[in-house]
Amino acid sequence: MIPESALPIVQAATGEFWEVLGRATITRIEYAWSGYVLATLLPYLGEQGIDLMHSDHDEVAATISQTREDSVLVLTSDQRERYVERLDPSTFDGAVLRRYYEELNETAAEGVEYAMLDGIAFFRDTLAPLDPAIVAVFIIG
């Protein structure tokens, strides 16, 4: 999480991107499982009406994504207000999540439902502390 006011500085950073992001960071939350799980979970959540892939900072995210060759999202307090209560892992069916993952990725993935449920909790925990002055820069890379 970083101050929203630091987004232009982070966006403009090139070679020293991680240093600039590190200086701006207030809190860092890491996801213990593979980024492929989160990359699969994002469209699933979108289909459930939980859009974490778009915010008011899509242009910044796109610029960083192109520069870094990573997938980047900027999560905001607006998304927190709309979605944090819906991101309760206990309300999701692990078997459905596993089937979605396996179909989308065309591979068997026994146990992936646990990683996906943890991913839902990760997104909830990332959104929960955001306020209008704080955003989360989410990087899969």
N, C-alpha and C positions, 0 to 999 in steps of 0.2 A: 504494500500500500504506500502511496506517495501523495503529497499534496497535489491537488488538481493544478495548481499554479506551476508545478514543475514539469508538467507534460510537454510544453514546447521545448524545454531544455533537453529532456530525455529524447524527444523526437529528433532533435537536431544532432544529437551525439552520434558519432560514427565509430571510429576506432576505439574510443574510450567509452563505449556504450555502457558496459557493465560497471565501470567506475562511476559514471554519472548517475546511473540508476541506483547504485549502492549508496551514494551520497544523499540521494533524494528519498530513499526508503525509510519509512517509519516502522513498518512491520513486514516481516516476510513469512509467508505460509507456504510450505512445500507439500506436495502430494507424493506419497510413498510409492504408488504404483506407476505403471507405464503411462506416458502421455497419450498413447493410442487409445487408452480407455477413456480419457477425458475427451479426446477428439471424436470418439464415437458417442459419448454421452451427450455432448452439446447438441447434435441434431435430434437425438431422441427427446431431450428436454424441450427443444423447439417444437417438436410435434405435439408435445403436451401443453403447449402455450406458455412455456417458460423460455423466453428469448434472451439468452446471455451472449449471443454472438453479435448483437448490434447495440450500440449506445450512441450518445451524442458525440462520442470521440472516435467514430469509425475512421475518419480521415487520418487521425494520429496513429491509430492502430495499423491501418493499411500502410502508412509510410514506414513505420518501424518494421512491420512484417516484410516489406520489400527490401529494406536495408539489411535486416538481420537474417533473412531467409528462414524465419521462424513464423509460427502462427501466433499472433498477438491479438488480444482483446483488451479493452479497457472497460472494467466493470464500475458502475456508478451507484450512488445512493438511490437514484430513481429505480434502478433494478432491484435494489434491496427492498424498497417499499412495495414493489409489485410482486416479488417472488420469494423472499426469504422464508415466509411461513409455508410456502408450498414445497420447499426443499427439505422436507422431513423424510429421511430415508425409510422410516417405518411405514410410510404410505405408498411405497413402491414395491412391486413384485419382482423379486430377484430372478425368478424363472423367465419372466418377460424381458428383463434387462439382458439376461444371458442370450436368449433367442435373438434379440435385436442385434447384439454385438456379433454373434456368429453369422447371422444373415448378411449384415452390412460388410463384414470383413471376410466373409466366405471361408471361415475356418472354425474348427471346434475349439472351444475355450472353456474347459471345465474350471469352475471356480471364479470365472470373471465377474459373476454377479456380485461377489463380495467387493471387488475393486470398484465396480460401478456404484454400489451403494455407498462406499467410502467417498467416491467422487461427488455424489450428491451432497454428502455431509461437508466435503471440502468446499464446494460452491456456496453452501449455506454459511459456513464459517468465514469464508472470504467476504461475502456480502454483508454479514451482520454488523461489523463495526463501521461501515462506510457512512459518511455524512456528506453534505454538499461540497465540502472543501477537500475531501479525501476520495481518491479513486484507487482501484486495484489494477495494476498492469499484470495481465495474465499472459504468460509465455509458454508455449509448447515448442520445445526445440531440442 
